[in-house]
Amino acid sequence: MKRSIGIVLGVVVGVLALSAVVVYLFGQNIDTSDPSSETQTNPDLLAFPVIEGTNLLLNELTVPTDLNGKYKLIVVAYDDSQQPVVDEWLAPLEETNDHFPELAGYYVPLLPKSAADSALFIIGGMGLVAGNDEDRARTIVVFTDVDRFNELLDIEDKNSVRLFLLDDEDNIIWQTSGAYSPDAIEELEAALTDLTD
């Protein structure tokens, strides 16, 4: 009996140790490069910074260059406390997307490099909560220098969810921050109408 308990404990300890190694190695392989500024194609517009991320299907992507859609809407959140605000935006944005099929929407949780050690738990946990593979594919977790990202876009703080509409050259043509509002959706749809006319 004691031998059986010892074997079981040994297996449990071995599995936990192996899990810790896998989590550590996954975190070490996550790209944590700094955001870089794109070459601006239009001097009157700001280009969205290039950032490296991993979607919830564990595909590595460069944002915004690897993203599908002629026009892209990127929703950025800085921490999990902002998730309810992101959720408020989802249904109205899906409705907008139905009217503008050239638009592709993405959710980018932007996290500090120091959180990369927990990347497996963060990405895995978000993947479990996501409703389907389409949502998993368009949720891209980025571990980077968040202050540098904000600096490139002249954003003063990390207190609000931010939305960016990009044209076909990845220039920011519209942006807003904070909680969902019908006025913001009207502005977004007006910007999209200008793009598609």
C-alpha positions as CSV (number, residue, x, y, z in Angstrom):
1,M,0.0,0.0,0.0
2,K,2.8,2.4,0.9
3,R,4.6,1.6,-2.3
4,S,1.4,2.3,-4.3
5,I,1.0,5.7,-2.6
6,G,4.7,6.4,-3.3
7,I,4.3,5.6,-7.0
8,V,1.2,7.8,-7.3
9,L,2.9,10.7,-5.5
10,G,6.0,10.2,-7.7
11,V,3.8,10.3,-10.9
12,V,1.9,13.4,-9.6
13,V,5.2,15.2,-8.8
14,G,6.6,14.2,-12.2
15,V,3.6,15.5,-14.1
16,L,3.7,18.8,-12.1
17,A,7.4,19.2,-12.8
18,L,6.8,18.5,-16.5
19,S,3.9,21.0,-16.6
20,A,6.1,23.6,-15.0
21,V,8.8,23.0,-17.6
22,V,6.3,23.2,-20.5
23,V,4.8,26.5,-19.1
24,Y,8.3,28.0,-18.7
25,L,9.5,26.9,-22.2
26,F,6.3,28.2,-23.8
27,G,6.7,31.6,-22.0
28,Q,10.4,31.7,-23.2
29,N,9.4,31.2,-26.8
30,I,6.7,34.0,-26.8
31,D,7.8,37.0,-28.9
32,T,8.2,40.0,-26.7
33,S,9.7,42.4,-29.2
34,D,9.1,46.1,-28.9
35,P,6.5,47.8,-31.1
36,S,8.0,49.4,-34.2
37,S,6.6,52.2,-36.3
38,E,5.5,51.5,-39.8
39,T,6.7,53.6,-42.7
40,Q,4.0,56.1,-43.1
41,T,2.4,56.0,-46.6
42,N,0.3,59.1,-45.9
43,P,2.0,62.0,-44.0
44,D,-1.4,63.1,-42.7
45,L,-2.2,59.8,-41.0
46,L,-0.5,57.8,-38.3
47,A,0.4,54.2,-39.1
48,F,-0.5,51.5,-36.6
49,P,2.7,50.1,-34.9
50,V,3.9,46.7,-35.8
51,I,3.6,44.3,-32.9
52,E,4.1,40.5,-32.6
53,G,1.4,38.3,-31.0
54,T,-0.1,34.9,-30.6
55,N,-3.7,34.2,-31.2
56,L,-5.8,31.8,-29.1
57,L,-5.2,29.0,-31.7
58,L,-1.4,29.4,-30.9
59,N,-0.6,30.9,-34.3
60,E,2.1,33.6,-34.2
61,L,1.0,36.8,-36.1
62,T,2.4,40.2,-36.9
63,V,-0.2,42.9,-36.3
64,P,-1.4,44.5,-38.5
65,T,0.4,43.1,-41.5
66,D,-0.7,39.4,-41.1
67,L,-4.3,40.3,-40.5
68,N,-7.1,39.6,-43.0
69,G,-9.5,42.1,-44.3
70,K,-9.1,45.1,-46.6
71,Y,-10.0,47.3,-43.6
72,K,-9.2,46.3,-40.0
73,L,-10.8,47.3,-36.7
74,I,-8.4,46.6,-33.8
75,V,-9.8,46.7,-30.3
76,V,-6.9,47.0,-27.7
77,A,-7.3,46.3,-24.0
78,Y,-4.6,46.7,-21.4
79,D,-5.7,44.4,-18.7
80,D,-8.5,41.9,-17.8
81,S,-10.5,44.5,-15.8
82,Q,-11.3,46.1,-19.2
83,Q,-13.0,42.9,-20.5
84,P,-16.5,44.0,-19.6
85,V,-16.0,47.2,-21.7
86,V,-14.7,45.1,-24.6
87,D,-17.8,42.8,-24.3
88,E,-20.1,45.9,-24.6
89,W,-18.6,46.7,-27.9
90,L,-18.8,43.2,-29.5
91,A,-22.5,43.0,-30.5
92,P,-22.6,46.6,-32.1
93,L,-19.3,45.9,-33.9
94,E,-20.6,42.6,-35.2
95,E,-23.6,44.4,-36.6
96,T,-21.4,47.0,-38.2
97,N,-19.3,44.2,-39.7
98,D,-22.5,42.8,-41.3
99,H,-22.9,46.1,-43.2
100,F,-19.3,46.3,-44.2
101,P,-18.0,42.9,-45.3
102,E,-14.5,44.4,-46.2
103,L,-14.0,45.0,-42.5
104,A,-12.2,42.5,-40.3
105,G,-12.3,42.9,-36.5
106,Y,-9.6,41.8,-34.1
107,Y,-9.2,41.9,-30.3
108,V,-5.7,42.6,-29.1
109,P,-5.0,42.3,-25.3
110,L,-1.8,44.2,-24.9
111,L,0.3,43.0,-22.0
112,P,3.7,43.8,-20.6
113,K,6.7,41.7,-21.4
114,S,6.9,40.5,-17.8
115,A,3.6,38.6,-18.2
116,A,5.1,36.4,-21.0
117,D,6.2,33.9,-18.4
118,S,2.5,33.1,-17.8
119,A,1.7,33.2,-21.5
120,L,0.5,29.5,-21.6
121,F,-2.0,30.2,-18.7
122,I,-3.1,33.5,-20.2
123,I,-3.6,32.3,-23.7
124,G,-5.0,28.9,-22.7
125,G,-7.5,30.5,-20.2
126,M,-8.7,33.0,-22.8
127,G,-9.0,30.2,-25.4
128,L,-11.2,28.2,-23.0
129,V,-13.5,31.2,-22.5
130,A,-13.7,32.1,-26.2
131,G,-16.9,30.9,-27.8
132,N,-15.5,29.4,-31.0
133,D,-12.5,29.1,-33.3
134,E,-13.3,32.2,-35.2
135,D,-13.1,34.2,-31.9
136,R,-9.9,32.4,-31.0
137,A,-8.4,33.2,-34.4
138,R,-9.1,36.9,-34.1
139,T,-8.0,37.4,-30.5
140,I,-4.3,38.1,-30.6
141,V,-2.4,38.3,-27.3
142,V,0.6,40.6,-27.4
143,F,3.4,40.8,-24.8
144,T,5.4,43.9,-25.5
145,D,6.6,47.3,-24.3
146,V,3.2,48.7,-23.7
147,D,4.5,52.2,-22.9
148,R,6.4,52.3,-26.2
149,F,3.2,51.3,-28.1
150,N,1.3,54.1,-26.4
151,E,4.1,56.5,-27.1
152,L,4.1,55.7,-30.8
153,L,0.4,56.5,-30.9
154,D,0.5,59.5,-28.5
155,I,-1.7,57.7,-26.0
156,E,-1.4,59.1,-22.5
157,D,-2.5,56.2,-20.3
158,K,-3.7,52.6,-20.2
159,N,-7.0,53.3,-18.5
160,S,-9.3,52.8,-21.4
161,V,-10.1,50.3,-24.1
162,R,-9.0,51.7,-27.5
163,L,-10.4,51.1,-31.0
164,F,-8.6,51.7,-34.2
165,L,-9.9,51.6,-37.8
166,L,-7.1,51.0,-40.3
167,D,-7.3,51.6,-44.0
168,D,-5.9,49.3,-46.7
169,E,-2.3,50.6,-46.0
170,D,-2.6,50.1,-42.2
171,N,-3.0,53.8,-41.5
172,I,-5.3,54.8,-38.6
173,I,-8.2,56.7,-40.1
174,W,-10.5,56.7,-37.0
175,Q,-10.1,55.9,-33.4
176,T,-11.9,56.2,-30.1
177,S,-11.5,55.0,-26.5
178,G,-13.6,54.1,-23.5
179,A,-17.0,52.5,-23.2
180,Y,-19.4,51.7,-26.1
181,S,-21.5,54.5,-27.3
182,P,-24.0,54.7,-30.3
183,D,-22.3,58.0,-31.3
184,A,-19.0,56.2,-31.7
185,I,-20.6,53.5,-33.8
186,E,-22.1,56.2,-36.0
187,E,-18.6,57.8,-36.4
188,L,-17.1,54.4,-37.3
189,E,-19.7,53.7,-39.9
190,A,-19.3,57.1,-41.4
191,A,-15.5,56.5,-41.7
192,L,-16.2,53.1,-43.3
193,T,-18.7,54.7,-45.7
194,D,-16.0,57.2,-46.8
195,L,-13.5,54.4,-47.3
196,T,-15.8,52.2,-49.3
197,D,-17.4,54.9,-51.5
